[in-house]
């Protein structure tokens, strides 16, 4: 599924832009026996969403399929030698990238097979590893140790596609490339930060798969944690140039070490129920009867460092909500003495400024700003400084996250990939909440399909200090 929808279309993008070397060969490898022609037939419909039939056929000329067991080093060696002789004609340099889109229980055997039979002796060897990177802290540490016994970190590219999103990649440029922003990016000016992920669909018959992870593992511990670490980390010495990848990841790890573990004391979990037309989670026939798996979670966390002491960071994610959206909201404090300046009863009458970064569905950066309403009266209203990518950069190509990340692998850039110590720190934060929920069999709060989620989450967010302006509505410029 991933190969058809993401990996091969991303490789097609790189090929179309001339970013793959001329002697590239893409070899699909799995246990299922099938002919090249059948494999290409499966891939073709997804390529045709991007290019015409001729271009798709030309791209598929560099694609082949071979079968074998993941643990069969001899088979892997045989196919590797075939690729060299048939397609590369024994080049002096042969670089190899191995993309592990595999079930976690196959990672280690496959890595051992690659090490024994698939490595290039005269070029780089790099491994892209898809999540999940463990199920909790203990399993993540074991997987890391087992994988680390075969390959050190210089070979490994743990992929989280959120790190390839345009707006996430823009965050460091926005923070460190603008003189006005970094001085206010701290507890003196920031009131609260909300990082959210919302889907307007349910499990759609895939609840059995989702039930093994839940929303906390599926979205919050990885995707949103990566967003948080980029938003809140200290400035690295550089974000480009020699060894910048480790400098960036060092700062992300340092930030994660300052976050207190999550717990139910500062969290709300929920599970969607039917709205009459859409089925509830427990009505999905693939979901275990009586499952307490959360399809929504909201947690308030503290970052104990000089920059963020006392600022609530709120993370929430859910399925079957009222809209599809992923964004970061940085709410700023009220202007000092604002009530007196504007002759108001309280500063709460002044809408809070917010810096909003929308990751999807339409990338945008906008700043909620207070201005005078046009006319004769001196009336304060809220508007926005708006950078919507779809209108401002409508003629610019905006590649898919997987396209960016695979290109980073080819170029040896590891900053946009998850390092083992970073992974461990993220699990240290999330695992206590997961254990509390699962071992104590905490029952999620019901919320109706198509709503904002549990009302208790709104109460938690309000109590933490984030203020929702119910009268404001963003309109794209």
N, C-alpha and C positions, 0 to 999 in steps of 0.2 A: 504494500500500500504506500509506504513512504517512498520507495524507489519510483513508482509510477507517478505519484503526485508531486514529489519534491526533488529527489536526487537527480533523476534523468532530465527533467525540465531545467534544473539549475545548470547541469553540465551542457545542455543545449545552448543556454544563454551564453556561457563562456565560449563555447565553440563558435557561435554566430558572431561574437565580438572579437574573434581572433585571439583569445586569451588562453587557449590550450596549445601546447607545443604541436608542431605539424605531425609528429609520429605518435601521437597519443592513441592508445587503445583502451577502451573501457570494457572490462570483463565482469559480467555479472556471475556470481558464484553462490550456489545454494544446493540444498539436498535434493530438490525436485528435478527429475530428469525431463528435459524438454529440448527441442531443437532450436537453433538460432532463429529460424523463421517464426516459430511460435512465440518465442520470447519477444521479438521485435513487434509482432502483431499486438501483443499485450501493451507494449509501451506506446505504440503509435498514436492512439487517440489523445493521449495527454500531451504529446509533442505538437499535435495539430492545433491545440489551443493557443500555441505561440507562433507557429510558422506554417507556411504552406507545405503541401505534400512533398514537393521536390526537395526542399530544404530538410525536411524530416528524414527522408530517405537517404540523403547525403550524409546526415549526421549518423544515422544508424549503420553506415558502412564501417564506422570505427567502433561499433558496439558488438560484442559477442557474448555468448552465455556458455558456461561450463558447470557441470554438477559434480558434487562430491560431498563427503562428510566433513563437518567443520574440524574434526579432530584428525583428519587424514592428511598428515604432512606430505606424504608421498604423492597423493593426488594433487595437492596444491603446488608442489614442486614441478610436477609434470606439466600442469597448465601454465605455470609461470615460464617454464622453459619454452613452451609452445608459443607464448605471446612474444618472447624475445626473438625467436627464429623466424616466425611467420610474419610478424608485423614490424619489428624493429631492425631486423637484419644485423644483429649483433652490434649495437651502437657502443661507442666508447663511454657514454654516460647514459644510465637508465634509472630514472627516478620512479619510485612507486608510492602510491597512496592506497591504503587499505581502509575501506569504509565499513565499519562494524554496525550495520543496522540489524542487530541480532537480539534474541532473547538473552537476558542477563546470564542465564545458566550456561550459555555457549561462549561467553566472552573469553574465559581463560583458556579453554581448549583451543579455540580459534587463534588466540594470540600465540600460543605455544606452537601451533602448526605454521603460522606465518613466520615465526622466528626460525623454525627448523627447515622450512621448505620454500618460503616465498620471498625472502629478502633479496634485494638487489645488492650485489657486491661492489658496484661502481656508480653509486648515486645515493640520493637521500631515500629514507624509508619513513613514512609517517602514517599514524593510525588515527582515524576519526572514530570516536566512540559515541554512540547515541545513548541518551538516557533510557531507562532509569539507572542512575549511578548508586545502586543500593536501595534498600527499603526503609532503613533507619540508620542511626549512627554506627551500630555494630556491623551491619552488613556492608555499609559503605567503606568502613575501615578495612574489613576483610577483603573486599573486592580490590581496593586500592593496593593492599599489600601483595595480593596474589598477582595482580597485573604489573605492579612495580618490580616483582621478582623476575619478570620477563623483559619488560621495557622500562627504561627510566623516563622521566617527565619530558625530556627533549623530543621523544617520539610521539607523545600522546596529545591528542586534540579532542577533549571532551566537549561535544557540541551542545550548546543551548541556543536554539535559533533566535531567541529574544535578543541575544547579543549581536545578531546580524541585522536587526531592524534599523531602518534609517534613523528613526528618532532616538533610539538608544545609542547608536553610534554618534549622533549629533550632541548628546548630553555633555561630553567632555569638551567639545568645541564651544558649546554654549557657555559652560561654566568657566573655562580657563582662557577663552579667547575674547572675552568681553570685560572691560575694566569696571563696568557698572554693576555686574552681577555678583562676582565672588565676594566683594565686601559685605553684601547683605545676606550671604548664604550661611547663616549661623543663628544661634539662639537669641541674639540681640534683636533680630528683625523677623525671624520666622516664628509664626504662632503654632503651626501644625503642618504635617505632610501626609497626604493620602495617596497610596499606590493601589490602583484597583484594576481588576479584570472582570468583565461581565460578558456572559454569553446569553443570547436570547433563545437558545435551543436546549433541549434536554439531552439525555443519553442516546436517544434515537435507536434503540435496540442494541446498543453496545454497553449497556449497564454492567454486564457481567465482567467485562474488562475493566471498566472504571471503578467497580466496587473493590477491586484489589488494591487500589491506590487511594482514591478519594481526592477531593479538591486540594487538600493541604499538600499532599505529595505531588499531585499532578501539576499544580500551578504555582503554589506559594513558595514551597521550599526551594524551587529551582528558578523558574522564570522571573517571578516578582522579587525574589531575593537578589538576583543578578541586577535588576533595575535599581533596587535599593542601594546596593553596594556602589554602583556608579554615581548615583545621585548624592550620596552622603559621604563618600570617601574623602580623605585629605588629598590635596593636589600632589600628583606624582612629580618626580623630578623632570620628567618629559613624557610626552605621549606619542613621540615619534623618534626615530633614530636608534642608535645602538642599545640593545637590551631593554628597550622600552617595555616589552611585553611583561617581563618580570617586575619592573618598577610599578606598572599599573596594578598587577595582581598582588603585589606586596601591600599596596594601600588598601585594596579591597579586603584582603585577609585581616589587616589591622582593624578595619572598620567592623567586620563581623565579630571579632573578638570582644568588642565593646557592647554588643547587644545582649540584653538579658534573655534567657530562654523563655519561650512562650508557655503560657499555662491557661487553663480555663478561667482563672481569676480575672484575666483581662481579655477574654475571647468569647465569641458567640459562634456556634455552629448551627447549620440548618439543613433541611432536606425538603425539596419541593414536592408539593402535592398537586393534584389535578385542579385545573381551573374550570372544568366542565367540558372543555373541548380538547385540551392537551392532557395526556396521561401523566400521573404522578410518577416519581422515581420508583416506588415499590410496585407500580403497575407494569413496569418493563419486565417482560417474561424472563429476561436473562439475569435479573437481579435476584440474589438470594432472598428468600422470604424473611421478612422482619429485619432486614439489614439496617444498621445504624450508620451506614457510611454517609459522611457529610458531603452534600453537593454545594454547600456554601460555608464559608468561614470568614470571620473578621477578627483581627487581633490588634491590640494596641501595644506597641513595644517602646522600650527606652534604649537610647544609645548613651552610654556613660563615657563621654569624652568632653573635652573643653568646648568643642564646636557645638555640640547638640544637647548638652545637659539640660533636661527639663522640657525638651520639645517632643511632643508625642508623634511617633511615626505609626500610621494606621495602614494596615494592609488588609485588603478584602478581595475575595474572589468567589464567583458563583456561577452556576448553570441555571438555565430557565428563568432568567431575570427579564427586566423590562426593555433591555437594549443590548446590543453588542458593542463593547467599548473596552479599551485598555488605555489608561492614562495615569499621569502623575500630577497632583495638585499641591503646590507649595503656597500655603496661605500665610500672608504676612500680618504682622501686628498692626494695630491701629496707629495712625499718626499721633505723636505726642501732643497733648493739649488740644486734640481735635474738637472735642465737644465745646470748649470755650471759644475756639476760633470761629466755629460755624453757628454758635449760639444754640446748641442742641442740649437736650436733657442728659444724654449719655453718649459715650463714644460708640456704643453698639448701634447707634443710628447711622454711623458711617460704614458703608459696605467695606468689607475687607478686600484688599488687593490680593490677587492670586496670579501666580505664574503657572500656566497649564501646559503640559506637554502631552499631546494625544498621540499614542503609539499606533492605534488602529481604531476604526477602519480607515479613516482619512487622516493622514499625518497633519498635525498642526501645532503651532506654538502660539499661544495668545496670552496677553497680560490683562487681567481685569483691572480697569483703571477708573478712578472717579473723576468726572468732568462736570462742567456746568451744562445744564440742559439749555439748548438753544432758546432764545427768547429774552424777554425783559426781566423776568424774575431770576434771582440768584438761588437756583435750586440744584442741589448735588444729585447726579445720577451716575450709574455705573455703565461704562462701555468697555471696549477692548482694543488693544493694539494687537492686530491679527496677522499672523503669517500662516496662511493655509497653503500647503504644498500643492494641492490640486489646481489652484488658480495661479499662484506665484511661479511655480516651476512646472507648468503644464507641458512644456516642450522638453523637459529633462527626463531622461530615462531613470527610473527608480527600481533597481533590480530587487528580486526576492532575497530574503535573508539568507537562504541556503546558497544562492549564487555568490553573495559576498563572502560567506564563511568558507566555502570550498576554495575560492580564490585566495583567501588568507592562508589556508593550508598550503596551497601550492607555493606561496611566497614565504612560507615559514614564519608567519606572524601569529603568535600564540596569545596575544592580549585579549582576544575575543573568545577565548576558550577557557574552560574551568580547570584550574589546577587542583591537585589532590588536597592540599591543605585548606584551600578555599571551600572545597566540597565538604570536608570534615567539619569546618566551623559552621557551615550552613545547617548541617544535620544536628549539630550540638544545640542549635537554637530551636529547631522544629521538633526533634524527637521527644522531648518531655511532654509536649502537648499531645502528640500522637499516642504516646503510651497512656497518658491520662484518659484520653477519649476511648481508646480501645480496651484497655484493661479494666476501666471502671464502667464500660458499656454506657457511656454518656449518650443519652437520647437527643438527637438533633431537634431543634425547634422547627415546626412546620412553617412553610411559607408557600403562598399560592404561585403557581406557574405564571410568569409574566409580570411579577411585581418587583419591587426593589430588593426583596429579601426579607428576612425576619425584622420586625420592628425593633426587636431588642438590639440589633446591630446599630440602628440609627441612634438609639439611646446611648449605647456605648461610645459611639463616635462623638456625639454631642458632649457627653460627660468628659471625654478626653480633651476637649477644647476646640475641636474643629466646628466651625459655624457654617451651615448650609444656607445660602441665600435662596429662598424658595421663589422669590420674585424675579430672579435673573434667569435669562435664557440666552445661550450663545447662538448667534446667527453668523454663519460663515459669510465672510466678505465677498 
